[in-house]
Amino acid sequence: MNEQRIRMDQKIQTMATRLSKSLDVNMRKSFLPDERKALRRFSSTEVAQILGVSQDFLRKMFFEDKLDLGEIETDARGRRFYTAEQIDIARHEIARSSTKFQHIVPRRRDGEHIQIISIANFKGGAGKTTTAIHLAQKLALDGYRVLAIDLDPQASMTTMFGFRPEIDFPEAGTVYDALRYEDPIPFRDVVRKTYFHNLDLAAAGLLLSEFETETAHALRNNIRPPFYQRLALCINEVETDYDIVVIDCPPQLGFTTLSALVASTSLVVTVIPSMLDVASMAQFLQLTSSLMATIAEVGASPDWDFMRFLITRFEPNDGPQTQMAAFLRTMFTDDVLTQPFLKSSAVSDAGLTQQTLFEIARTDFHRQTYDRAIESINGVVAEVEGLIKTAWGRK
């Protein structure tokens, strides 16, 4: 029996190694020549939509030489395409041109606290990582300085940014190195720039799962600071560099997730509108309430600016889903975001090459499919952005 178990262990290890190597080869093929992801350029129409100005106004700014964006790429038909960096430069130059455009630079101002938004759910497959990365990317395109923190040891968000944790961070370089109890490193040392302008990443990896077992030992031995303060202290180190932090929590309510909830100023709970998923969410809320009450006894209860439920993977033509979505809205009213995140083949197909809706071009998909999907996520982000501005006291 022991011999058979050893052979099975070896077989599993062989399978893991083969799969890892195959995925690495696939990624290298996808992102040649530099083997790292690069963000596409955006059309004039997209730039105008992102900045919230008309195309005529944008053209006028160019003709009057009020925008100095350096070399601009054009296609065979003379259409212009801009990098995310150029969009950001345009944003600031337009804002400087007139007081009525100052609102298009949305960064937080003096007296406004950093927004730390945790995306959480009790179970996997509820669109948590998909929501987190689309939210982070759209906020970055909108002009905010964003930090994405991957707290899931499965590292799906990290992988979406073009990293292979087992290859890029086999022993160090993830959030775990800043959270660990023995010889933690400065959080700033694990934050890395990404190919996406205005968006940095604190990556995850399998070692992050060690935080759960180490925390049990730390609690028994009263090691300070306690687990529920460690992530908040990490974020404090880099707070002046960012406007918004988006945290992708693991799909369970352990010490890692609790540390995120305590550090956060806001919470978005993703839920698929099905009976099983809603029942699972009920358990999540019960357990969260109990654990947060326990932490509150030591003075660590968070004071969130908002908590919202986001309906994900929603299919409007699915009768049972529509009924369950209506049930959630009746139950929680304004605590459910108005705009759901639609289930879309555009999101799924983009994910095959580890891309998001903001990284793929509209021309790569059926236009109606892409437009429905992008309208959905833009609506979600617009609602969240509105809640952020309300928390900052803006009109």
C-alpha positions in Angstrom: 0.0 0.0 0.0 2.8 2.4 0.9 4.6 1.6 -2.4 1.5 2.3 -4.4 1.0 5.6 -2.6 4.6 6.7 -3.4 4.0 5.8 -7.1 0.8 7.9 -7.1 2.7 10.8 -5.5 5.3 10.6 -8.2 2.6 10.4 -10.9 0.9 13.5 -9.5 4.2 15.4 -9.4 5.0 14.4 -12.9 1.6 15.6 -14.1 2.0 18.9 -12.2 5.5 19.4 -13.8 4.2 18.6 -17.3 1.3 20.9 -16.9 3.4 23.8 -15.6 5.9 23.5 -18.4 3.1 23.3 -21.0 1.4 26.4 -19.6 4.8 28.2 -19.6 5.4 27.4 -23.3 1.8 28.6 -24.1 2.4 31.9 -22.3 5.7 32.4 -24.1 4.0 31.8 -27.5 1.2 34.2 -26.6 3.4 37.1 -25.5 6.4 37.0 -27.8 8.8 38.7 -28.4 9.5 39.9 -24.9 7.5 37.0 -23.2 5.6 39.6 -21.2 2.2 41.0 -21.7 1.8 44.4 -23.3 -1.3 46.6 -23.3 -2.9 47.3 -26.7 -3.4 50.9 -28.0 -6.8 52.6 -28.0 -8.7 54.2 -30.8 -9.7 57.9 -30.8 -13.3 56.8 -30.1 -12.2 54.8 -27.1 -10.0 57.6 -25.8 -12.9 60.1 -26.0 -15.1 57.6 -24.1 -12.4 57.0 -21.4 -11.8 60.8 -20.9 -15.5 61.7 -21.1 -15.0 64.3 -23.9 -16.3 64.4 -27.5 -14.2 63.3 -30.4 -14.7 66.7 -31.9 -13.2 68.3 -28.8 -10.3 65.9 -28.9 -9.6 66.7 -32.5 -9.7 70.4 -31.7 -7.2 70.0 -29.0 -4.8 68.3 -31.5 -5.3 70.8 -34.2 -4.6 73.7 -31.8 -1.4 71.9 -30.6 -2.7 71.8 -27.0 -1.9 68.1 -26.6 1.7 67.0 -26.8 1.6 63.2 -26.7 4.7 62.4 -28.6 4.7 59.9 -31.4 1.2 58.6 -32.1 0.6 55.3 -34.0 -1.6 55.4 -37.0 -3.0 52.6 -39.3 -3.1 52.5 -43.1 -6.3 54.6 -43.1 -4.7 57.3 -40.9 -6.6 56.5 -37.8 -4.8 57.3 -34.5 -4.2 54.8 -31.7 -3.0 55.8 -28.3 -1.2 54.1 -25.4 -2.6 54.2 -21.9 0.3 56.5 -20.9 -0.7 59.0 -23.7 -4.3 58.9 -22.6 -3.2 59.8 -19.1 -1.1 62.7 -20.4 -4.0 63.9 -22.4 -6.2 63.7 -19.3 -3.9 66.0 -17.4 -3.3 68.5 -20.2 -7.0 68.8 -20.9 -7.7 69.4 -17.2 -5.1 72.1 -17.2 -6.6 73.8 -20.3 -9.9 74.7 -18.5 -11.3 74.6 -15.0 -14.5 72.9 -16.3 -12.4 69.8 -17.2 -10.6 69.4 -13.9 -13.0 66.6 -12.9 -11.5 64.3 -15.5 -8.4 63.9 -13.2 -10.2 62.0 -10.4 -7.2 61.2 -8.1 -7.9 61.6 -4.4 -7.3 65.0 -2.9 -6.1 66.3 0.4 -8.2 64.9 3.2 -9.6 62.0 1.2 -8.7 58.6 2.5 -7.4 55.8 0.3 -10.1 53.4 -0.8 -9.4 49.8 -0.2 -12.0 47.5 -1.8 -12.1 43.8 -1.1 -13.8 41.5 -3.6 -14.9 38.4 -1.7 -17.0 35.3 -1.8 -17.2 32.0 0.1 -16.8 29.8 -2.9 -14.9 29.7 -6.2 -16.4 30.3 -9.6 -18.4 33.3 -8.6 -16.5 35.8 -10.8 -14.5 37.2 -8.0 -11.1 37.4 -9.8 -12.7 38.5 -13.0 -14.5 41.3 -11.2 -11.4 42.3 -9.3 -9.1 42.6 -12.3 -11.7 44.4 -14.5 -12.4 46.8 -11.7 -8.8 47.5 -11.2 -8.0 48.0 -14.9 -11.0 50.3 -15.6 -10.3 52.5 -12.6 -6.7 52.8 -13.8 -7.9 53.7 -17.3 -10.1 56.3 -15.6 -7.1 58.0 -14.2 -6.8 56.6 -10.6 -3.6 55.3 -9.2 -4.5 51.7 -8.5 -2.8 48.8 -6.5 -4.1 45.3 -7.1 -3.4 42.9 -4.3 -3.8 39.2 -5.0 -4.5 37.3 -1.7 -5.5 34.0 -3.3 -2.7 31.4 -3.1 -4.1 30.0 -6.4 -2.8 33.4 -7.9 -5.4 33.7 -10.7 -5.1 37.5 -10.7 -1.3 37.3 -10.7 -1.5 34.9 -13.7 -3.8 37.3 -15.5 -1.1 39.9 -15.3 1.2 37.6 -17.2 3.2 36.1 -14.3 3.7 32.4 -13.5 4.1 32.3 -9.7 5.8 28.9 -9.6 8.4 30.2 -12.1 8.6 34.0 -11.4 8.2 33.7 -7.6 9.3 30.2 -6.6 10.7 31.3 -3.3 10.1 35.0 -2.8 8.4 38.1 -4.3 4.8 37.7 -3.2 2.5 39.3 -0.6 3.4 36.4 1.7 6.9 37.8 2.1 5.5 41.0 3.6 2.8 39.3 5.7 4.8 36.5 7.2 5.7 36.5 10.9 9.4 35.6 10.6 11.6 38.3 8.9 8.9 40.0 6.9 10.2 42.3 4.1 8.9 45.9 3.4 5.6 45.7 1.4 7.0 48.2 -1.1 9.6 45.5 -2.1 6.8 43.1 -3.3 4.8 45.7 -5.2 5.7 45.7 -8.9 4.8 47.8 -11.9 2.7 46.1 -14.6 2.2 46.6 -18.3 -1.0 48.5 -17.4 -0.4 52.2 -16.8 -1.4 53.4 -13.4 -1.8 49.8 -12.1 0.6 48.0 -9.8 0.4 44.5 -8.5 1.3 42.7 -5.2 1.4 39.2 -6.4 0.3 35.9 -4.8 1.7 32.4 -4.9 1.3 29.0 -3.2 3.4 30.1 -0.2 0.6 32.5 0.8 -1.3 29.5 2.1 1.4 29.2 4.8 -0.1 32.4 6.4 -3.1 30.4 7.6 -1.0 27.8 9.5 1.5 30.3 10.7 -1.2 32.5 12.1 -2.5 29.7 14.3 1.0 29.4 15.8 1.3 33.2 16.1 -2.0 33.5 18.0 -0.9 30.8 20.5 2.4 32.6 21.1 1.0 36.2 21.0 3.3 37.3 18.1 2.8 40.9 17.2 1.4 42.5 15.2 -1.6 40.2 15.1 -2.8 38.7 11.8 -5.7 41.2 11.4 -3.4 44.2 11.4 -0.6 42.9 9.1 -2.2 43.7 5.7 -3.4 47.1 6.9 0.1 48.0 8.0 1.5 46.9 4.7 -0.9 49.1 2.8 0.0 52.0 5.1 3.5 51.8 3.8 2.5 52.7 0.3 -0.7 54.6 0.9 0.6 57.9 -0.5 1.3 56.2 -3.9 -2.3 55.2 -4.6 -5.9 56.3 -4.7 -7.6 52.9 -4.7 -6.6 49.4 -3.7 -8.4 46.4 -5.1 -8.0 43.1 -3.2 -8.8 39.7 -4.7 -9.6 37.6 -1.6 -9.3 33.8 -1.5 -12.5 31.8 -1.8 -12.7 30.9 1.9 -13.1 32.9 5.1 -9.7 32.2 6.8 -7.2 34.5 8.4 -6.1 35.9 5.0 -9.6 37.0 4.1 -10.2 38.4 7.5 -7.0 40.5 7.3 -8.3 41.9 4.1 -11.8 42.7 5.5 -10.2 44.5 8.5 -7.8 46.5 6.2 -10.6 47.4 3.8 -12.8 50.5 3.6 -15.3 48.8 1.4 -16.5 45.3 0.4 -18.0 43.9 -2.8 -19.5 40.4 -2.5 -19.9 38.6 -5.8 -22.8 36.2 -6.2 -24.2 34.1 -9.0 -28.0 34.3 -9.0 -28.6 30.6 -8.3 -30.1 28.8 -5.3 -26.9 27.0 -4.4 -24.7 30.1 -4.7 -27.1 32.3 -2.7 -27.3 29.6 0.0 -23.5 29.5 0.1 -23.5 33.3 0.4 -25.9 33.1 3.4 -23.3 30.9 5.1 -20.6 33.3 4.2 -22.5 36.2 5.7 -23.2 34.2 8.9 -19.6 33.2 9.4 -18.3 36.6 8.5 -20.6 38.2 11.1 -19.5 35.8 13.8 -15.8 36.2 13.1 -16.0 40.0 12.7 -17.8 40.1 16.1 -14.9 38.2 17.6 -12.3 40.5 16.1 -14.4 43.6 17.2 -13.8 42.5 20.8 -10.1 43.4 20.4 -11.0 46.7 18.7 -10.4 45.6 15.1 -13.9 46.0 13.6 -13.7 47.7 10.2 -15.7 50.8 9.5 -16.6 50.3 5.8 -17.7 53.1 3.6 -20.0 50.7 1.7 -20.8 47.0 1.3 -22.5 45.9 -1.9 -23.5 42.6 -3.6 -22.6 42.2 -7.2 -24.6 39.8 -9.3 -22.1 38.0 -11.6 -22.2 35.6 -14.5 -25.7 36.8 -15.1 -27.7 35.6 -18.1 -30.8 37.8 -18.6 -32.6 35.2 -20.7 -32.3 32.6 -17.9 -35.6 32.5 -16.1 -34.5 31.1 -12.8 -31.5 33.4 -12.7 -33.8 36.4 -13.3 -36.1 35.3 -10.5 -33.2 34.8 -8.1 -31.7 38.2 -9.0 -35.1 39.8 -8.3 -35.2 37.9 -5.0 -31.8 39.4 -4.0 -32.8 42.9 -5.0 -36.0 42.5 -2.9 -34.1 41.2 0.0 -31.2 43.7 0.0 -32.6 46.6 -2.1 -29.9 49.3 -2.5 -27.2 47.0 -1.2 -27.2 45.2 -4.5 -25.5 47.0 -7.4 -27.9 48.0 -10.1 -25.7 46.8 -12.9 -24.9 43.0 -13.0 -21.7 41.6 -14.5 -23.1 39.6 -17.5 -21.9 36.2 -18.4 -20.2 36.6 -21.8 -18.3 34.5 -24.3 -16.1 37.6 -24.8 -14.9 37.5 -21.3 -14.3 33.7 -21.5 -12.6 33.8 -24.9 -10.3 36.7 -23.7 -9.4 34.6 -20.7 -8.0 31.9 -22.9 -5.1 34.1 -23.6 -5.1 35.6 -20.1 -6.6 38.9 -21.2 -9.5 41.1 -20.1 -12.2 43.1 -22.0 -9.9 46.1 -21.8 -6.9 44.3 -23.3 -8.7 42.8 -26.3 -9.8 44.8 -29.3 -13.5 45.1 -30.3 -12.6 43.9 -33.8 -11.5 40.5 -32.4 -15.0 39.5 -31.4 -18.6 39.7 -32.6 -19.3 43.4 -32.0 -22.6 43.0 -30.3 -21.2 40.4 -27.9 -18.2 42.6 -27.0 -20.4 45.8 -26.7 -22.8 44.0 -24.3 -19.9 42.7 -22.2 -18.0 46.0 -22.0 -21.2 48.0 -21.3 -21.9 45.6 -18.4 -18.5 46.0 -16.7 -18.3 49.7 -17.4 -21.7 50.0 -15.7 -20.4 48.0 -12.6 -17.3 50.2 -12.4 -19.3 53.4 -12.8 -21.4 52.4 -9.8 -18.5 51.5 -7.7 -16.7 54.8 -8.7 -19.8 56.7 -7.6 -19.7 55.0 -4.2 -16.0 55.9 -3.9 -16.7 59.6 -4.7 -19.5 59.6 -2.2 -17.2 58.2 0.5 -14.8 61.1 -0.4 -17.6 63.6 0.0 -17.7 64.6 -3.7 -20.9 65.4 -5.5 
